[in-house]
Amino acid sequence: MAVQNIAIDRAGMSSPRRVGFIIPSSNRRFEPEAAAFLPAGIVPHIARARMTGPQKAAPKTIQERILDAARCLADARCELVFLHCTAHSTELGPDGERQLMQAIREATGTPGAATGLAIRAALCALRARKVAVVTPYDRETTNEEVRYLEACGLDVVHVRAYDLAGSDAYCSTPPEFWRNAMIANQEGYANADAVLLSCANIRCLESLEGIESAATRPVVTSNQAVLWFSANTVAREFALSGLGCLSGLQLPSSFGSKEFTTASHSC
């Protein structure tokens, strides 16, 4: 009922805030979660780009696809355009991600943000320096995320890559799998300040409270961090709920400008 009321309130707003999200074409989790968990005053607009799995191509080709999707979202008067793909964002590294956000701004006249940036901001808000990483990816993709985090000055103390069988497996695996994963990995991340449960196409946000309880520490997920970051960026006046450890936190001041390509982003 709560989700239905949010949808009705959002549909009836005459001047909502608008955020555009570019997601991989195979993603089936983010769109319904954005509709359910963003406050009613923020309307999510979704564009898709072929960028992962069988659709992966040369970097220049991928960027052209992303920028075309960004222009479409700018046409809808979105005030923030978010590239939301954890693997692609972190594969670029902090400098490459920053350059892509700048390219989005130059192509659209609209601020651009990306998943890696949102994850960094979430960990900063939690004052988490030692991080455990749990992913559905293969080891190579997971290692790229680890390198990204380490390049940002974070200490990765434990890594577990579950190597699920692609996008279909990512989005169909039930939340209980990730709750059990938290329990199974507790010994490995005993010294972690937080756990990063990575991937924009896994089913976990609806059960985040139980997953965090099983982890016995804050858990940051890709969709949670991106929704939290975008809501805090365009409209801090709206209360956030259902986002676990981030629900009551504000964006750190170093991440609080829409000039994300020039901000220091230090905690």
Backbone torsions as a table, in degrees:
resi	resn	phi	psi	omega
1	MET	NA	-39.1	-179.3
2	ALA	-62.1	-42.1	179.4
3	VAL	-63.7	-41.6	178.9
4	GLN	-61.6	-43.8	179.5
5	ASN	-62.9	-40.1	176.5
6	ILE	-59.9	-43.9	-178.9
7	ALA	-63.2	-41.9	179.5
8	ILE	-66.0	-44.5	179.1
9	ASP	-62.1	-42.1	-178.5
10	ARG	-65.5	-42.6	-178.3
11	ALA	-65.5	-27.8	-176.2
12	GLY	-89.5	-3.5	-177.6
13	MET	-76.1	136.2	-179.8
14	SER	-85.2	-29.4	-177.4
15	SER	-137.2	66.8	-179.5
16	PRO	-75.4	163.0	168.0
17	ARG	-81.9	145.0	-174.2
18	ARG	-125.6	130.4	175.8
19	VAL	-123.6	132.7	177.6
20	GLY	-102.3	136.7	-179.5
21	PHE	-123.0	128.8	173.4
22	ILE	-101.3	119.9	-177.4
23	ILE	-123.6	158.6	175.5
24	PRO	-59.6	147.8	-175.7
25	SER	-61.0	-24.4	-177.8
26	SER	-88.9	-5.4	-174.9
27	ASN	-71.2	129.1	179.3
28	ARG	-120.8	-0.1	-176.1
29	ARG	-98.5	-38.8	-168.6
30	PHE	-68.5	-41.9	-174.1
31	GLU	-57.2	-52.1	178.2
32	PRO	-66.3	-31.3	179.9
33	GLU	-71.7	-37.2	175.9
34	ALA	-62.3	-41.8	179.2
35	ALA	-65.2	-34.1	-175.4
36	ALA	-84.3	-35.8	-168.7
37	PHE	-104.1	-17.1	174.4
38	LEU	-73.5	146.0	175.8
39	PRO	-58.5	155.8	-176.1
40	ALA	-60.0	-27.0	-177.5
41	GLY	-77.3	-2.9	-179.8
42	ILE	-118.8	125.4	179.4
43	VAL	-101.0	122.1	174.6
44	PRO	-86.2	132.9	173.3
45	HIS	-114.4	133.1	-171.8
46	ILE	-115.4	131.4	169.5
47	ALA	-123.9	149.8	-178.6
48	ARG	-116.1	146.6	176.0
49	ALA	-138.2	144.1	179.6
50	ARG	-83.0	108.8	-173.3
51	MET	-143.1	-10.2	-175.2
52	THR	-130.0	167.3	175.8
53	GLY	57.8	-135.6	-178.8
54	PRO	-62.3	-19.8	-178.1
55	GLN	-90.3	0.5	-179.5
56	LYS	-65.3	140.7	-176.7
57	ALA	-140.7	-171.8	178.1
58	ALA	-61.1	148.1	-177.3
59	PRO	-52.4	-41.4	-179.9
60	LYS	-63.7	-40.3	178.9
61	THR	-64.9	-44.0	178.6
62	ILE	-60.9	-44.2	-179.2
63	GLN	-63.1	-39.0	178.1
64	GLU	-61.7	-40.2	178.0
65	ARG	-64.6	-42.8	-179.7
66	ILE	-64.0	-44.6	-178.0
67	LEU	-67.7	-33.4	176.1
68	ASP	-64.8	-43.2	177.1
69	ALA	-64.2	-38.1	179.1
70	ALA	-63.0	-40.3	178.6
71	ARG	-63.9	-37.5	177.4
72	CYS	-62.5	-41.2	179.3
73	LEU	-68.6	-36.4	176.3
74	ALA	-64.5	-33.6	176.1
75	ASP	-59.8	-30.2	-180.0
76	ALA	-85.4	10.4	177.1
77	ARG	65.2	33.8	172.6
78	CYS	-69.1	140.5	-179.4
79	GLU	-95.8	-2.9	174.1
80	LEU	-149.3	133.6	177.4
81	VAL	-115.3	120.5	-171.2
82	PHE	-112.7	118.0	169.1
83	LEU	-79.6	111.7	-175.2
84	HIS	-115.2	87.8	171.6
85	CYS	-151.6	108.1	-173.7
86	THR	-60.4	-47.4	-175.8
87	ALA	-63.1	-45.1	-179.2
88	HIS	-68.2	-43.6	-178.4
89	SER	-60.1	-45.8	-177.3
90	THR	-78.7	-28.6	176.3
91	GLU	-59.8	-33.7	-179.8
92	LEU	-67.8	-23.3	-173.0
93	GLY	80.0	163.8	-177.7
94	PRO	-57.2	-41.5	-178.9
95	ASP	-69.4	-43.4	178.9
96	GLY	-64.8	-38.3	177.2
97	GLU	-63.0	-43.4	179.4
98	ARG	-62.5	-40.6	178.8
99	GLN	-65.2	-37.3	178.0
100	LEU	-68.2	-40.2	176.5
101	MET	-61.3	-38.2	177.4
102	GLN	-66.5	-38.8	178.4
103	ALA	-63.9	-38.0	176.7
104	ILE	-62.7	-44.5	179.3
105	ARG	-62.9	-44.2	-178.5
106	GLU	-65.9	-34.3	-177.8
107	ALA	-77.9	-25.0	-170.9
108	THR	-121.5	-19.4	-171.3
109	GLY	73.5	12.1	-177.1
110	THR	-120.5	140.2	178.0
111	PRO	-57.6	141.3	176.8
112	GLY	-114.3	146.7	176.7
113	ALA	-137.8	171.7	-176.4
114	ALA	-149.6	163.8	-171.7
115	THR	-62.6	-43.7	179.7
116	GLY	-57.6	-42.1	178.2
117	LEU	-59.4	-43.8	-179.5
118	ALA	-64.6	-40.5	178.3
119	ILE	-63.8	-43.6	177.9
120	ARG	-60.2	-43.7	180.0
121	ALA	-63.1	-40.7	179.9
122	ALA	-63.8	-45.4	179.5
123	LEU	-65.2	-36.6	176.5
124	CYS	-63.8	-45.4	179.6
125	ALA	-60.7	-31.9	179.4
126	LEU	-85.5	-3.9	-176.1
127	ARG	57.6	39.0	-178.7
128	ALA	-96.5	118.4	177.2
129	ARG	-106.7	-32.0	177.7
130	LYS	-102.5	121.9	-169.6
131	VAL	-127.2	136.6	168.8
132	ALA	-98.5	143.5	-176.8
133	VAL	-119.6	125.0	176.1
134	VAL	-125.5	127.8	-176.8
135	THR	-137.6	161.8	171.2
136	PRO	-88.4	-1.1	-170.6
137	TYR	-80.7	173.5	169.4
138	ASP	-75.6	173.1	-174.1
139	ARG	-66.7	-36.8	-178.7
140	GLU	-61.8	-48.6	179.2
141	THR	-63.8	-40.5	179.3
142	THR	-63.6	-40.6	179.2
143	ASN	-62.6	-33.3	176.2
144	GLU	-63.5	-38.8	176.9
145	GLU	-66.5	-40.5	178.5
146	VAL	-61.5	-44.1	179.2
147	ARG	-62.2	-38.2	177.5
148	TYR	-61.2	-49.7	-178.2
149	LEU	-62.5	-42.1	179.9
150	GLU	-66.5	-35.1	176.4
151	ALA	-65.7	-22.6	177.2
152	CYS	-89.0	4.5	176.8
153	GLY	88.7	11.6	178.8
154	LEU	-91.5	150.9	-179.6
155	ASP	-101.6	109.6	179.5
156	VAL	-87.9	112.8	-171.8
157	VAL	-100.0	-11.2	-179.5
158	HIS	-160.2	141.4	-179.8
159	VAL	-135.7	133.0	174.8
160	ARG	-137.7	113.6	178.2
161	ALA	-106.0	118.4	-174.3
162	TYR	-86.1	-11.2	173.4
163	ASP	50.5	51.1	176.1
164	LEU	-69.1	161.8	-169.2
165	ALA	-84.1	59.0	172.4
166	GLY	85.3	-173.2	-171.1
167	SER	-57.9	-41.9	-179.4
168	ASP	-60.3	-40.6	179.2
169	ALA	-71.7	-36.4	179.4
170	TYR	-56.5	-52.1	-171.1
171	CYS	-83.8	-13.2	-179.8
172	SER	-99.0	-13.5	178.8
173	THR	-67.5	127.6	-174.1
174	PRO	-71.7	157.7	-179.6
175	PRO	-57.6	-29.3	-179.7
176	GLU	-59.3	-30.5	177.4
177	PHE	-59.2	-43.8	-177.2
178	TRP	-75.8	-31.4	173.5
179	ARG	-63.5	-44.5	178.2
180	ASN	-66.4	-32.5	177.7
181	ALA	-64.3	-37.2	177.5
182	MET	-61.8	-42.4	179.9
183	ILE	-67.2	-43.2	-176.4
184	ALA	-65.7	-27.2	-175.5
185	ASN	-101.6	5.6	-173.9
186	GLN	-57.7	-41.8	-178.7
187	GLU	-62.5	-39.0	-178.9
188	GLY	-67.7	-33.8	-177.9
189	TYR	-110.0	32.4	-178.3
190	ALA	-57.7	-29.8	-178.3
191	ASN	-97.4	4.9	-177.4
192	ALA	-77.7	142.3	174.0
193	ASP	-78.3	-28.1	-178.4
194	ALA	-157.8	162.5	175.8
195	VAL	-113.6	131.3	170.6
196	LEU	-96.4	112.5	174.9
197	LEU	-100.1	99.5	-164.7
198	SER	-92.9	152.6	172.4
199	CYS	119.9	131.4	-179.5
200	ALA	-83.8	-0.7	-173.5
201	ASN	-123.0	23.1	176.4
202	ILE	-107.0	152.9	-177.5
203	ARG	-93.6	104.3	-179.5
204	CYS	-151.5	-22.9	-172.1
205	LEU	-62.7	-36.1	-179.0
206	GLU	-67.0	-20.1	-177.7
207	SER	-119.0	26.4	-172.3
208	LEU	-63.2	-35.9	-179.7
209	GLU	-60.1	-45.3	178.8
210	GLY	-68.0	-35.4	178.6
211	ILE	-67.2	-42.3	177.3
212	GLU	-65.1	-38.9	178.3
213	SER	-61.6	-41.7	179.1
214	ALA	-67.4	-33.0	-179.7
215	ALA	-77.2	-21.7	-177.7
216	THR	60.4	28.5	176.6
217	ARG	-168.0	169.3	-179.6
218	PRO	-59.9	142.8	175.9
219	VAL	-121.4	127.3	175.8
220	VAL	-107.8	126.4	175.8
221	THR	-114.0	160.7	-176.0
222	SER	-60.8	-51.7	-177.2
223	ASN	-66.9	-40.2	177.4
224	GLN	-58.3	-48.9	-177.2
225	ALA	-64.1	-40.9	-178.1
226	VAL	-68.8	-41.7	178.1
227	LEU	-66.3	-42.1	177.5
228	TRP	-62.0	-46.6	-178.4
229	PHE	-63.6	-47.2	-176.8
230	SER	-65.8	-41.7	179.0
231	ALA	-64.2	-41.9	178.7
232	ASN	-67.7	-28.5	-177.6
233	THR	-76.4	-43.1	-173.9
234	VAL	-93.8	-22.8	-173.6
235	ALA	-160.9	80.7	-178.4
236	ARG	-67.3	-13.4	-176.9
237	GLU	-73.5	-15.4	-178.4
238	PHE	-87.5	132.1	177.0
239	ALA	-73.5	141.2	178.4
240	LEU	-108.1	140.3	176.7
241	SER	-141.2	160.5	177.4
242	GLY	79.4	7.4	-177.7
243	LEU	-108.5	28.2	173.0
244	GLY	57.6	-134.1	-174.2
245	CYS	-63.2	-17.0	-178.5
246	LEU	-91.7	-10.1	-170.6
247	SER	-53.6	-43.4	-175.7
248	GLY	-97.9	7.6	-175.6
249	LEU	-99.8	146.5	174.8
250	GLN	-98.3	161.1	177.4
251	LEU	-64.7	130.7	176.4
252	PRO	-56.6	148.3	-173.4
253	SER	-59.0	-32.4	-178.5
254	SER	-71.8	-12.7	176.7
255	PHE	-108.2	5.3	-167.8
256	GLY	-85.8	0.2	177.7
257	SER	-98.7	151.4	174.9
258	LYS	-78.5	-5.8	175.4
259	GLU	-85.4	63.2	-171.5
260	PHE	-65.1	-22.1	-177.7
261	THR	-77.8	-15.2	-178.2
262	THR	-115.7	-12.0	-179.1
263	ALA	-67.3	152.5	-177.0
264	SER	-74.0	-32.7	177.6
265	HIS	57.5	38.8	176.2
266	SER	-105.9	148.3	-179.8
267	CYS	-93.7	NA	NA
